[in-house]
Amino acid sequence: MAAPQPSEPAPASPALGRSLLWPLVAVGLGFLLVYNSFDASAGGAPAPSVVSIPSVPAPSPSASVPMPVTGLPASDPERIRIKSIAVDAPFTPLSIGPSGQLDAPPPSDPNLVGWFKDGATPGERGTSVVAGHVDTRTGPAVFLLLSTLKAGNTVDITREDGAVATFEVDSVETFSKAEFPSDRVYADNGTAQLRLITCGGVYDKKKKDYEDNVVVFGHLAAVRTP
């Protein structure tokens, strides 16, 4: 489905650095994520009863340290674990493709999540965006049960620097793609935030797309060091 293209923001000075890049592209990215489906299903979403999800190993004992006031240094994510919905998956970087839309994770691997590599890395100050399929043509995918998360659930993201950033879920909400609140979802409030996004709602067979987006809002709650 073609997406209405947002107006291009004025280019940021290189001296501003990564921390100021995200606010400039957040609104535009909101439109891109809303209209670029995170699934490639040819029909309705499979029933949860057919899900086969690997068990999640218990995290190795390690020390927890208080959350830094402004977040961690930048470091690419390697793996996401959400124990309450049995998610244990690797990351792939996502970027804006030739079409002007955010590329989705490859549908060939249903147990794969992507992160917007030009935004904040998970745990870094700013809003980090992580996207995953709810299903693909081959069946259920990594974020099939994302909508069942509750406030207080935790999300662990292992980073290249060895740190494990633990995010606490604040809320889980569903928005119509036609009225997606970009400013709210991608706002930078000066702390390390996480947004998990997938498709939801009714599947439109004619458009071959879901009508809604499920968004998990979370904040950095703790860091485990190597």
Secondary structure by P-SEA (a helix, b strand, c coil): ccccccccccccccccccccccccaaaaaaaaaaacccccccccccccccccccccccccbbbbbccccccccbbbbcccccccccccbbbbbbccccccccccccccccccccccccccccccccbbbbbbbcccccccccccccccccccbbbbbbccccbbbbbbbccccccccccccccccccccccbbbbbbbbbcccccccccccbbbbbbbcccccccc
